[in-house]
């Protein structure tokens, strides 16, 4: 029997750099949401020793060996060590998300591996401990493990409830040029930003976009200096009919636009994909996944 797990793209609706620790790590405040765009991780549990194969439009070039440079394999070995068992099974990753693009693809894949293998191996790891394992794999892995909208703090490990989100639309655009996260942080010029007050809920996409427009991504200017095409992407998104807000996610280079509905985002994406140079860009449009809905009560902090 083949088991599967979905690894959704993580989008930073805003990202403020609030400080820096003595060890050099930056402190962040960010509202993370998840788009419908996703990688898919599957497992054949009876296939013997642990292995990983990668396919999909962005699978080329990813390491599939049992080395430390692949987050899926690292997650599998970490969970196996925690459970006191040998890592087994044939993993297959369908890579639909651009690599190193500011939407947490590798972190989402690692988190999907933890969820999938815990289920496949019947490993009972307490939730708190599972999040500790996720943190060892990277700052974005804990929020991707929960795969639910959240406010991120610290270096990314602190997760607080997000405002309830409307059923808005989103477009994601990546120009195909990689941006190094360490290089973006090194190129960043400026001080630190405050952590803003957020409402308990946004009634609609326009209200949310208005509030978010007062915030920013502190890494965007540095990323644009390193990769000027990001500015072209942002301008193209902003010019689309119905776009309420355009911004870069994470350290780039993927940018997003917020629309009133998923249908409006899909119509805009169709227009964008027909343009030059957007014909060579990766474009996705749809709705949010794992959102805290306006009709739901907020979870406890």
C-alpha positions in Angstrom: 0.0 0.0 0.0 1.3 3.4 -1.0 1.0 6.2 1.7 1.1 9.8 0.7 1.5 13.2 2.4 1.2 16.7 1.0 3.7 19.4 1.5 2.1 22.8 1.0 4.0 26.0 0.1 4.5 28.3 3.0 3.9 32.0 2.3 5.1 34.9 4.5 2.4 37.5 4.3 4.8 39.9 6.1 8.3 39.3 7.6 9.8 41.7 10.1 13.4 41.2 11.3 13.0 42.1 15.0 16.5 41.5 16.3 19.6 39.4 16.3 20.9 36.8 18.7 24.4 36.6 20.0 25.0 33.5 17.8 24.2 35.5 14.7 20.7 34.2 14.0 18.1 36.8 13.2 14.9 37.1 15.2 11.7 37.3 13.1 8.1 38.1 13.3 6.0 36.8 10.4 2.5 35.7 9.5 2.8 32.4 7.7 0.0 30.9 5.6 -0.1 27.9 3.3 -1.1 27.9 -0.3 -2.8 25.1 -2.2 0.4 24.6 -4.3 2.3 21.6 -2.9 4.9 18.9 -3.3 3.7 15.3 -2.7 5.7 12.7 -0.8 4.8 9.0 -1.0 6.1 5.9 0.6 6.2 2.2 -0.2 6.7 1.0 3.4 7.6 -2.6 2.5 10.4 -1.7 0.1 13.4 -2.5 2.4 16.1 0.0 3.2 15.3 3.7 3.1 15.6 5.3 -0.3 14.4 8.4 -2.0 13.7 9.2 -5.6 12.7 12.6 -6.9 10.5 13.5 -9.8 8.2 16.4 -10.9 9.0 19.6 -12.7 11.5 20.8 -10.1 13.1 17.4 -9.2 16.2 17.7 -11.3 19.3 18.5 -9.3 18.0 17.6 -5.8 20.2 15.3 -3.8 18.6 11.9 -3.3 21.4 10.1 -1.5 21.6 9.2 2.2 23.6 12.3 2.9 23.0 15.2 5.2 22.2 17.6 2.4 18.7 16.2 1.8 16.1 17.3 4.3 13.7 14.5 3.6 16.4 11.9 4.3 17.6 13.8 7.3 14.1 13.9 8.7 13.7 10.1 8.1 16.9 9.3 9.9 16.2 11.6 12.8 12.8 10.1 13.4 14.2 6.6 13.1 16.9 7.4 15.7 14.2 8.8 18.0 12.1 5.7 17.6 15.1 3.3 18.0 14.5 1.6 14.7 16.1 1.3 11.3 14.8 3.7 8.6 12.9 1.7 6.0 10.8 2.3 2.9 11.0 3.7 -0.6 10.2 7.5 -0.6 9.2 9.3 -3.7 9.0 13.1 -3.8 7.1 14.8 -6.6 8.7 18.2 -6.6 6.0 20.7 -7.9 7.4 23.7 -6.0 10.5 25.7 -7.1 13.7 24.9 -5.2 15.2 27.5 -2.8 12.5 30.0 -3.6 11.3 31.5 -0.3 8.2 29.3 0.1 9.6 26.7 2.4 9.6 23.8 -0.1 12.4 21.8 1.5 11.1 22.5 5.0 7.6 21.4 3.9 9.0 18.2 2.4 10.9 17.4 5.7 7.8 18.1 7.7 5.8 15.8 5.4 8.4 13.1 5.9 8.0 13.3 9.7 4.2 13.1 9.5 4.3 10.3 6.9 6.9 8.1 8.5 5.4 8.5 12.0 2.2 7.1 10.5 3.9 4.4 8.4 6.2 3.2 11.1 3.5 3.4 13.8 5.9 5.6 15.9 4.2 7.3 18.9 6.3 10.4 19.3 4.6 13.1 21.6 3.6 16.2 19.7 6.0 18.4 21.7 8.9 16.1 21.0 8.0 15.9 17.3 8.2 19.7 17.1 11.6 19.6 18.8 12.8 17.2 16.1 11.4 19.5 13.4 13.3 22.5 14.9 16.6 20.5 14.5 15.9 20.3 10.8 15.4 24.0 10.2 13.7 27.2 11.4 10.7 26.7 9.0 10.1 23.0 9.6 8.0 23.5 12.8 5.4 25.7 11.1 5.4 23.3 8.1 4.9 20.4 10.4 1.7 22.0 11.7 0.8 23.1 8.2 -1.6 25.6 9.5 -1.6 29.4 9.4 0.5 30.7 12.3 2.4 33.7 13.6 6.1 32.8 13.7 8.5 34.3 16.3 12.0 33.7 17.5 14.0 32.2 14.7 10.8 30.6 13.5 10.4 28.0 16.2 7.8 30.0 18.2 4.3 29.5 16.8 1.3 31.6 18.0 -2.3 31.6 16.7 -2.9 33.5 13.4 -5.8 35.8 12.8 -8.8 34.1 11.2 -8.3 34.4 7.5 -10.9 35.0 4.7 -11.3 32.7 1.8 -9.1 34.8 -0.4 -7.3 34.0 -3.6 -3.5 34.0 -4.1 -1.1 33.9 -7.1 2.5 32.7 -6.7 5.1 33.7 -9.3 8.8 32.6 -9.4 11.1 34.0 -12.1 13.4 30.9 -12.0 16.4 32.6 -10.5 17.7 31.4 -7.2 18.4 33.7 -4.3 20.6 32.6 -1.4 19.1 33.2 2.0 22.4 33.9 3.8 23.3 36.3 1.0 20.0 38.2 1.4 20.6 38.6 5.1 24.2 39.8 4.5 22.9 42.3 1.9 20.2 43.6 4.2 20.8 47.2 5.2 18.8 48.8 8.0 17.7 48.3 11.6 15.1 46.2 13.1 11.3 46.3 12.9 8.6 46.0 15.6 6.2 43.1 15.9 2.8 44.6 14.9 -0.5 44.2 16.6 -2.8 42.0 14.5 -6.6 41.6 14.7 -8.3 38.5 15.8 -9.8 38.1 12.3 -10.1 39.6 8.9 -13.6 39.6 7.4 -12.5 39.7 3.8 -9.5 39.9 1.5 -9.6 43.6 1.1 -9.5 44.3 4.8 -6.6 41.8 5.2 -4.7 43.4 2.3 -5.2 46.9 3.7 -3.7 45.9 7.1 -0.8 44.0 5.5 0.0 46.9 3.3 1.1 48.8 6.4 3.6 46.0 7.1 6.5 44.7 4.9 9.0 42.1 4.1 12.3 43.3 5.6 14.3 41.1 3.2 12.6 42.3 0.0 14.9 45.3 -0.8 18.1 43.2 -0.3 16.7 40.4 -2.4 15.7 42.8 -5.2 19.3 44.3 -5.1 20.7 40.8 -5.6 18.0 39.7 -8.2 16.4 42.7 -9.9 14.0 40.5 -11.8 12.1 40.2 -8.5 11.0 43.9 -9.0 9.7 42.9 -12.5 7.7 40.1 -11.0 6.2 42.3 -8.3 5.3 45.0 -10.9 3.6 42.4 -13.1 1.6 41.0 -10.2 0.6 44.4 -9.0 -0.7 45.4 -12.5 -3.1 42.4 -12.6 -6.8 43.2 -12.4 -8.1 42.7 -8.9 -4.7 42.4 -7.2 -5.0 43.8 -3.6 -1.4 43.4 -2.5 1.8 42.1 -4.0 4.9 41.1 -2.0 7.9 38.8 -1.9 7.7 35.7 0.3 10.5 34.8 2.7 14.0 35.5 1.3 12.7 35.2 -2.3 12.5 34.9 -5.1 8.9 33.8 -5.1 6.4 36.7 -5.0 2.6 36.5 -4.3 -0.5 38.5 -4.9 -3.7 38.5 -2.9 -7.0 38.6 -4.6 -10.6 38.6 -3.4 -11.3 35.0 -4.4 -9.4 32.0 -5.7 -11.4 32.4 -9.0 -10.1 36.0 -9.4 -6.6 34.8 -8.8 -6.9 32.1 -11.4 -8.2 34.5 -14.0 -5.3 36.9 -13.3 -2.8 34.1 -13.5 -4.1 33.1 -16.9 -3.5 36.7 -18.1 0.0 36.8 -16.6 1.0 33.5 -18.1 0.3 34.8 -21.6 2.7 37.8 -21.2 6.4 38.0 -21.9 8.6 37.4 -20.0 6.1 35.7 -17.7 5.8 32.8 -20.1 9.1 31.5 -18.7 8.0 32.1 -15.1 6.4 29.6 -12.7 2.9 30.7 -12.0 0.4 29.1 -9.7 -3.0 30.4 -8.5 -5.7 29.2 -6.1 -6.7 29.4 -2.5 -5.2 28.9 0.9 -4.8 25.6 2.7 -4.8 25.1 6.5 -6.2 28.5 7.2 -7.9 29.5 10.5 -11.3 30.4 9.2 -13.4 33.3 10.4 -16.1 31.0 11.5 -13.8 29.0 13.8 -12.6 29.9 17.3 -8.9 30.7 17.6 -6.7 27.9 19.1 -5.1 28.5 22.4 -1.6 30.1 22.3 
